[in-house]
Amino acid sequence: MFRGKAIILVGARQVGKTTLYNEILKQRKEKVLRLNMDETEVREIFNNPSLGDLQRLIADNRIIMIDEAQRATDIGLTLKRIQDNFPDRQLLVTGSSSLDLRTKINEPMTGRKWEYTLYPISTSEILHSQGLLYVNQTLENRLIYGSYPDVLNYALDAKETLMNLAGTYLYKDILEIESVRKPALIEKLLVALALQVGSEVSYNELAQTIGSDSKTVEKYIDLLEKCFIIFRLQAFSRNLRNELKKSRKIYFYDNGIRNAILQNFTPLALRNDTGPLWENFFISERIKANHYTGRYAHSYFWRTRSGQEIDYIEESDGVFSAFELKWNPKKASTSLPKSFLETYPIAATSVVTPDNFLDYLTIEI
């Protein structure tokens, strides 16, 4: 705070960005101006305001908090003007998607911002807040209902909360883009992706499934990723001739959203997709842990044409960590393919189960 740069917090809707800022502001004594770009009147004020308008708007407020900044036109230029003309003020900005926020902000705000991403509640946060026993007792619940704040805080209403979120609310920003004319295609695409978690994804096959073309599928997947609903893992390939090179897998940032899209909250004992749920859970949690600790790593999966595979790989500083993900601890002795281990510099190999998953997800807070 007050180090001459705007603080920008991005993430999916309802992950707690505004709540986090409000908690921080409770500890401050400065006067705060709160602006929500979801409100039409506020957006109109921010539509190319004059310097005089900004002076009258900001007045004697020391902190300017702007919610849902991606909704405002030319928000990057307006933030730059505030930053340049009111250097003693602190800008706090949230965006529910990087859809336009990053492209609108990056160039005007170069060297003028700190940017952070907030995800649904991480395993480490739950551990430090509720303790080890609670983390272990609620693991199955989180595989089914995920870890959005309202889902954890109001467990009895988890289904209703998730069904509301998994409707158009999470990708509201996408639907307002002029080029997205068929929202029904997005819904069909999300169902198809939810059914293929943990499997390799073909844009051509997805296009046939939803009745579209591969370019549209790729564009919508890119938009959904920028809204922090899904993320892609590319196939890793460097040396071995029979490695798959152009393949990809797609995961959801939150298991609960994935299950809500399928309208399936059946207990694990009655499901046939427990393996993919475990895979989605661990990889998304690992990405949170890496991000929050500032550990920079490229994430992949690995597979050869002959069927050898590794569920999850991280490359950091030129060496690799390889993970096999097994829901059943009895399969924890699974060995990793020798061809990979002999070809690449390996820092660690791990078989991750519910018995040891905390070793790879917990961070100091």
VEXMIGU-11428 format. One record per residue (C-alpha): residue number from 0; x, y, z. Coordinates in nm, 4 decimals, padded with zeros to 6 digits, always signed. Layout:
REM residues N
seq,c1,c2,c3
NUM,X,Y,Z $
...
***
This chain:
REM residues 365
seq,c1,c2,c3
0,+00.0000,+00.0000,+00.0000 $
1,+00.1109,+00.3565,-00.0846 $
2,+00.4229,+00.2550,-00.2742 $
3,+00.3292,+00.4436,-00.5905 $
4,+00.1584,+00.1570,-00.7712 $
5,-00.1978,+00.0380,-00.8265 $
6,-00.2831,-00.3015,-00.6786 $
7,-00.4875,-00.5143,-00.9187 $
8,-00.6601,-00.8331,-00.8038 $
9,-00.8074,-01.0636,-01.0678 $
10,-00.9988,-01.3907,-01.0386 $
11,-01.3335,-01.5551,-01.1016 $
12,-01.6501,-01.3966,-00.9723 $
13,-01.7358,-01.4753,-00.6095 $
14,-01.3898,-01.5946,-00.5023 $
15,-01.3677,-01.3142,-00.2449 $
16,-01.1727,-01.0316,-00.4115 $
17,-01.3879,-00.7520,-00.2671 $
18,-01.4045,-00.9262,+00.0703 $
19,-01.0253,-00.9467,+00.0791 $
20,-00.9878,-00.5765,+00.0046 $
21,-01.2528,-00.4893,+00.2645 $
22,-01.0670,-00.6920,+00.5276 $
23,-00.7479,-00.5043,+00.4434 $
24,-00.9280,-00.1688,+00.4575 $
25,-01.0682,-00.2452,+00.8030 $
26,-00.7116,-00.2101,+00.9283 $
27,-00.6620,+00.1286,+00.7587 $
28,-00.7639,+00.4745,+00.8785 $
29,-00.7632,+00.6462,+00.5385 $
30,-01.0835,+00.7660,+00.3746 $
31,-01.2007,+00.5278,+00.0990 $
32,-01.3929,+00.5879,-00.2255 $
33,-01.5656,+00.2680,-00.3426 $
34,-01.6731,+00.2390,-00.7071 $
35,-01.8484,-00.0632,-00.8631 $
36,-01.8318,-00.0810,-01.2420 $
37,-02.1287,-00.3180,-01.2469 $
38,-02.3372,-00.0039,-01.1848 $
39,-02.4274,+00.1849,-01.5038 $
40,-02.3992,+00.5305,-01.3451 $
41,-02.0477,+00.4579,-01.2212 $
42,-01.9382,+00.3286,-01.5622 $
43,-02.0673,+00.6444,-01.7281 $
44,-01.8591,+00.8626,-01.4948 $
45,-01.5510,+00.6601,-01.5882 $
46,-01.6159,+00.6907,-01.9617 $
47,-01.3319,+00.9267,-02.0622 $
48,-01.3595,+01.1607,-01.7600 $
49,-01.1851,+01.4977,-01.7580 $
50,-00.9175,+01.5720,-01.4998 $
51,-01.1657,+01.8038,-01.3278 $
52,-01.4224,+01.5224,-01.3079 $
53,-01.1614,+01.2934,-01.1522 $
54,-01.0621,+01.5614,-00.8988 $
55,-01.4252,+01.6110,-00.7960 $
56,-01.4859,+01.2346,-00.7815 $
57,-01.1763,+01.1483,-00.5783 $
58,-01.2004,+01.4606,-00.3572 $
59,-01.0196,+01.3968,-00.0285 $
60,-01.0355,+01.0168,-00.0467 $
61,-00.6933,+00.8578,+00.0006 $
62,-00.7860,+00.5117,-00.1266 $
63,-00.9867,+00.4478,-00.4449 $
64,-01.1305,+00.0969,-00.4677 $
65,-01.2701,-00.0032,-00.8082 $
66,-01.4703,-00.3266,-00.8404 $
67,-01.5267,-00.5175,-01.1679 $
68,-01.2936,-00.2857,-01.3587 $
69,-01.3215,-00.4914,-01.6779 $
70,-01.6703,-00.3467,-01.7295 $
71,-01.5405,+00.0087,-01.7825 $
72,-01.4377,+00.1475,-02.1217 $
73,-01.0661,+00.2307,-02.1569 $
74,-01.0131,+00.1513,-01.7893 $
75,-00.6350,+00.1319,-01.8349 $
76,-00.6074,+00.4910,-01.9540 $
77,-00.8314,+00.6160,-01.6714 $
78,-00.6293,+00.4295,-01.4099 $
79,-00.3088,+00.5726,-01.5609 $
80,-00.4485,+00.9257,-01.5328 $
81,-00.5412,+00.8698,-01.1694 $
82,-00.2016,+00.7167,-01.0939 $
83,-00.0118,+00.9999,-01.2669 $
84,-00.2206,+01.2904,-01.1350 $
85,-00.2875,+01.1628,-00.7828 $
86,+00.0389,+00.9869,-00.6906 $
87,-00.0344,+01.0113,-00.3180 $
88,-00.3518,+00.8031,-00.3504 $
89,-00.3778,+00.4226,-00.3501 $
90,-00.5696,+00.2461,-00.6275 $
91,-00.7202,-00.0930,-00.5412 $
92,-00.8740,-00.2633,-00.8441 $
93,-01.0614,-00.5928,-00.8885 $
94,-01.1509,-00.7721,-01.2090 $
95,-01.3605,-01.0845,-01.2362 $
96,-01.1853,-01.1816,-01.5537 $
97,-00.8662,-01.1094,-01.7386 $
98,-01.0829,-01.1008,-02.0495 $
99,-01.0315,-00.7318,-02.1222 $
100,-00.8783,-00.6223,-01.7954 $
101,-00.5229,-00.7280,-01.8738 $
102,-00.5292,-00.6095,-02.2346 $
103,-00.6813,-00.2750,-02.1360 $
104,-00.4462,-00.2252,-01.8423 $
105,-00.1118,-00.3764,-01.9371 $
106,+00.0148,-00.1132,-02.1794 $
107,-00.1132,+00.2054,-02.0059 $
108,-00.0186,+00.0738,-01.6600 $
109,+00.3269,-00.0632,-01.7401 $
110,+00.5441,-00.0070,-01.4339 $
111,+00.2491,+00.1346,-01.2412 $
112,+00.0867,-00.1769,-01.0944 $
113,+00.1186,-00.4889,-00.8832 $
114,-00.1049,-00.7682,-01.0118 $
115,-00.2266,-01.0737,-00.8182 $
116,-00.4658,-01.3610,-00.8845 $
117,-00.7156,-01.4891,-00.6280 $
118,-00.8515,-01.8436,-00.6605 $
119,-01.1249,-02.0344,-00.4750 $
120,-01.0099,-02.1112,-00.1193 $
121,-00.6926,-02.3198,-00.1175 $
122,-00.6194,-02.6291,+00.0892 $
123,-00.3487,-02.4376,+00.2793 $
124,-00.5946,-02.1651,+00.3758 $
125,-00.8433,-02.4242,+00.5018 $
126,-00.5694,-02.6056,+00.6938 $
127,-00.4484,-02.2894,+00.8668 $
128,-00.8035,-02.1744,+00.9381 $
129,-00.9736,-02.4996,+01.0413 $
130,-00.6964,-02.7482,+01.1185 $
131,-00.5792,-03.0862,+00.9938 $
132,-00.8778,-03.2877,+01.1154 $
133,-01.1230,-03.0641,+00.9288 $
134,-00.9170,-03.0797,+00.6070 $
135,-00.9169,-03.4591,+00.6130 $
136,-01.2827,-03.4892,+00.7110 $
137,-01.4001,-03.2575,+00.4331 $
138,-01.1795,-03.3855,+00.1505 $
139,-01.4595,-03.5819,-00.0182 $
140,-01.6906,-03.2827,+00.0134 $
141,-01.4397,-03.0577,-00.1601 $
142,-01.3957,-03.3067,-00.4425 $
143,-01.7703,-03.2812,-00.5001 $
144,-01.8613,-02.9250,-00.3989 $
145,-01.5296,-02.7441,-00.4443 $
146,-01.4102,-02.4547,-00.2317 $
147,-01.5775,-02.1305,-00.3295 $
148,-01.6125,-01.9169,-00.0144 $
149,-01.9936,-01.9293,-00.0033 $
150,-01.9859,-02.3070,-00.0550 $
151,-01.7572,-02.3510,+00.2459 $
152,-01.9318,-02.0927,+00.4640 $
153,-02.2872,-02.2106,+00.3896 $
154,-02.2473,-02.5831,+00.3326 $
155,-02.6210,-02.6547,+00.3549 $
156,-02.6800,-02.4310,+00.0524 $
157,-02.3828,-02.5623,-00.1474 $
158,-02.5861,-02.7086,-00.4355 $
159,-02.7969,-02.3979,-00.4822 $
160,-02.4905,-02.1716,-00.4627 $
161,-02.3045,-02.3760,-00.7235 $
162,-02.5997,-02.4034,-00.9597 $
163,-02.6378,-02.0254,-00.9517 $
164,-02.2661,-01.9766,-01.0109 $
165,-02.2433,-02.2336,-01.2877 $
166,-02.5206,-02.0613,-01.4793 $
167,-02.4301,-01.7604,-01.6892 $
168,-02.3019,-01.5689,-01.3849 $
169,-01.9440,-01.6989,-01.4024 $
170,-01.9085,-01.6155,-01.7704 $
171,-02.1255,-01.3045,-01.7729 $
172,-01.8381,-01.1020,-01.9173 $
173,-01.8026,-01.3379,-02.2147 $
174,-02.1684,-01.2980,-02.3111 $
175,-02.1260,-00.9217,-02.3345 $
176,-01.8573,-00.9527,-02.5998 $
177,-01.9940,-00.8716,-02.9423 $
178,-01.8266,-01.1709,-03.1046 $
179,-02.0021,-01.4210,-02.8767 $
180,-02.3423,-01.4572,-03.0356 $
181,-02.4387,-01.8074,-02.9271 $
182,-02.4288,-01.8473,-02.5470 $
183,-02.5929,-02.1915,-02.5818 $
184,-02.2707,-02.3115,-02.7473 $
185,-02.0713,-02.2106,-02.4394 $
186,-02.3030,-02.4120,-02.2175 $
187,-02.2741,-02.7181,-02.4441 $
188,-01.8968,-02.6751,-02.4546 $
189,-01.8719,-02.6584,-02.0756 $
190,-02.0696,-02.9836,-02.0443 $
191,-01.8438,-03.1528,-02.3003 $
192,-01.5309,-03.0301,-02.1187 $
193,-01.6682,-03.1390,-01.7807 $
194,-01.7214,-03.4904,-01.9162 $
195,-01.3625,-03.5046,-02.0471 $
196,-01.1712,-03.3901,-01.7382 $
197,-00.8507,-03.5940,-01.7187 $
198,-00.8741,-03.6987,-02.0841 $
199,-00.7063,-03.5536,-02.3883 $
200,-00.9212,-03.3015,-02.5683 $
201,-00.9616,-03.2563,-02.9439 $
202,-01.1012,-02.9242,-03.0674 $
203,-01.2356,-03.0998,-03.3787 $
204,-01.4202,-03.3609,-03.1728 $
205,-01.5571,-03.0948,-02.9385 $
206,-01.6779,-02.8972,-03.2397 $
207,-01.8657,-03.1994,-03.3730 $
208,-02.0156,-03.2641,-03.0295 $
209,-02.1549,-02.9130,-02.9848 $
210,-02.2365,-02.8466,-03.3513 $
211,-01.9762,-02.5831,-03.4257 $
212,-01.6284,-02.5512,-03.5781 $
213,-01.2858,-02.5970,-03.4216 $
214,-01.1904,-02.2281,-03.4440 $
215,-01.5004,-02.1274,-03.2479 $
216,-01.4288,-02.3976,-02.9891 $
217,-01.0710,-02.2782,-02.9486 $
218,-01.1863,-01.9160,-02.9138 $
219,-01.4480,-02.0038,-02.6494 $
220,-01.1998,-02.2177,-02.4555 $
221,-00.9587,-01.9246,-02.4551 $
222,-01.2348,-01.6948,-02.3227 $
223,-01.3387,-01.9438,-02.0532 $
224,-00.9760,-01.9697,-01.9452 $
225,-00.9477,-01.5912,-01.9215 $
226,-01.2564,-01.5930,-01.6982 $
227,-01.0762,-01.8337,-01.4603 $
228,-01.3273,-02.1153,-01.5132 $
229,-01.0967,-02.3639,-01.6860 $
230,-00.7263,-02.4004,-01.7596 $
231,-00.5275,-02.5997,-02.0131 $
232,-00.2394,-02.8405,-01.9689 $
233,-00.0304,-02.8962,-02.2798 $
234,+00.1408,-03.2244,-02.3565 $
235,+00.5127,-03.2144,-02.2746 $
236,+00.7433,-03.3067,-02.5599 $
237,+01.1154,-03.2449,-02.6111 $
238,+01.3202,-03.5499,-02.7072 $
239,+01.1366,-03.8789,-02.7492 $
240,+01.0082,-03.9412,-03.1008 $
241,+00.6823,-04.1043,-02.9950 $
242,+00.5776,-03.8339,-02.7483 $
243,+00.2440,-03.6675,-02.8153 $
244,+00.3222,-03.3092,-02.9105 $
245,+00.0006,-03.1198,-02.9808 $
246,-00.2345,-03.2827,-02.7344 $
247,-00.3959,-03.1026,-02.4399 $
248,-00.6089,-03.1632,-02.1326 $
249,-00.8538,-02.9163,-01.9820 $
250,-00.9348,-02.8874,-01.6124 $
251,-01.1643,-02.6716,-01.4010 $
252,-01.0317,-02.4342,-01.1370 $
253,-01.2994,-02.5701,-00.9029 $
254,-01.4479,-02.9204,-00.8758 $
255,-01.7813,-02.7834,-00.7571 $
256,-01.8288,-02.5792,-01.0743 $
257,-01.7458,-02.8827,-01.2844 $
258,-02.0011,-03.0976,-01.1023 $
259,-02.2649,-02.8229,-01.1116 $
260,-02.2288,-02.8000,-01.4901 $
261,-02.3080,-03.1734,-01.5022 $
262,-02.5671,-03.1352,-01.2236 $
263,-02.4059,-03.4304,-01.0492 $
264,-02.3346,-03.4107,-00.6745 $
265,-02.3481,-03.7860,-00.6126 $
266,-02.1203,-03.9158,-00.3297 $
267,-01.7839,-04.0567,-00.4404 $
268,-01.8796,-04.4139,-00.3524 $
269,-02.1524,-04.4064,-00.6175 $
270,-01.9548,-04.2303,-00.8928 $
271,-01.7502,-04.3613,-01.1819 $
272,-01.5462,-04.0409,-01.2220 $
273,-01.3642,-04.0342,-00.8865 $
274,-01.0236,-04.0626,-01.0573 $
275,-01.0791,-03.7561,-01.2804 $
276,-01.2197,-03.5625,-00.9824 $
277,-00.9073,-03.6399,-00.7788 $
278,-00.6867,-03.5420,-01.0716 $
279,-00.8722,-03.2128,-01.1228 $
280,-00.8640,-03.1364,-00.7506 $
281,-00.4923,-03.1965,-00.7019 $
282,-00.3728,-03.0139,-01.0138 $
283,-00.5889,-02.7060,-00.9466 $
284,-00.4751,-02.7012,-00.5814 $
285,-00.1110,-02.7378,-00.6850 $
286,-00.1473,-02.4405,-00.9200 $
287,-00.2881,-02.2334,-00.6311 $
288,-00.0004,-02.3370,-00.4027 $
289,+00.2619,-02.2540,-00.6666 $
290,+00.1058,-01.9161,-00.7375 $
291,+00.0723,-01.8142,-00.3734 $
292,+00.4317,-01.9093,-00.2924 $
293,+00.5748,-01.7392,-00.6006 $
294,+00.7069,-02.0710,-00.7273 $
295,+00.7341,-02.0386,-01.1030 $
296,+00.6804,-02.3682,-01.2815 $
297,+00.5507,-02.4769,-01.6202 $
298,+00.2787,-02.7417,-01.5917 $
299,+00.2246,-03.0311,-01.8325 $
300,+00.1084,-03.3879,-01.8709 $
301,+00.3076,-03.6479,-02.0666 $
302,+00.2027,-03.9304,-02.2927 $
303,+00.3500,-04.1409,-02.5718 $
304,+00.1779,-04.2986,-02.8697 $
305,+00.2333,-04.6374,-02.7080 $
306,+00.0215,-04.5318,-02.4077 $
307,+00.2867,-04.4501,-02.1473 $
308,+00.1796,-04.1468,-01.9464 $
309,+00.2402,-03.9257,-01.6446 $
310,-00.0574,-03.7392,-01.4993 $
311,+00.1165,-03.4154,-01.4072 $
312,+00.4634,-03.2659,-01.4601 $
313,+00.6206,-02.9423,-01.3429 $
314,+00.9333,-02.7893,-01.4934 $
315,+01.1177,-02.5413,-01.2755 $
316,+01.4727,-02.4163,-01.3330 $
317,+01.5287,-02.6800,-01.5998 $
318,+01.4442,-02.9841,-01.3867 $
319,+01.1230,-03.1810,-01.3599 $
320,+00.8912,-03.3071,-01.0888 $
321,+00.6600,-03.5883,-01.1972 $
322,+00.3345,-03.6805,-01.0229 $
323,+00.1068,-03.9812,-01.0558 $
324,-00.2343,-03.9148,-00.9010 $
325,-00.4145,-04.2092,-00.7398 $
326,-00.7318,-04.1824,-00.5357 $
327,-00.6815,-04.5383,-00.4094 $
328,-00.3766,-04.5520,-00.1745 $
329,-00.3342,-04.9211,-00.2576 $
330,-00.2106,-04.8144,-00.6016 $
331,+00.0490,-04.5801,-00.4565 $
332,+00.3370,-04.8033,-00.5596 $
333,+00.2753,-04.7296,-00.9278 $
334,+00.6075,-04.6721,-01.1027 $
335,+00.6663,-04.3948,-01.3551 $
336,+00.7743,-04.4714,-01.7145 $
337,+01.1475,-04.5399,-01.7388 $
338,+01.1727,-04.3721,-02.0794 $
339,+01.0787,-04.0370,-01.9262 $
340,+01.2939,-04.0790,-01.6158 $
341,+01.5965,-04.1723,-01.8258 $
342,+01.5536,-03.8886,-02.0769 $
343,+01.4904,-03.5823,-01.8586 $
344,+01.6550,-03.4384,-01.5448 $
345,+01.4216,-03.5361,-01.2612 $
346,+01.4126,-03.3534,-00.9291 $
347,+01.1416,-03.5720,-00.7736 $
348,+00.8813,-03.8355,-00.8530 $
349,+00.5682,-03.8720,-00.6435 $
350,+00.2550,-04.0812,-00.6287 $
351,-00.0088,-03.8598,-00.4691 $
352,-00.2993,-04.0120,-00.2751 $
353,-00.5402,-03.8880,-00.0067 $
354,-00.2858,-04.0160,+00.2460 $
355,-00.0055,-03.7796,+00.1429 $
356,-00.1573,-03.4998,-00.0704 $
357,-00.1008,-03.2337,+00.1971 $
358,+00.2756,-03.2773,+00.1563 $
359,+00.2434,-03.1146,-00.1859 $
360,-00.0238,-02.8511,-00.1244 $
361,+00.0476,-02.6826,+00.2072 $
362,+00.2333,-02.3541,+00.2327 $
363,+00.3298,-02.1313,+00.5212 $
364,+00.0872,-01.8454,+00.5892 $
***
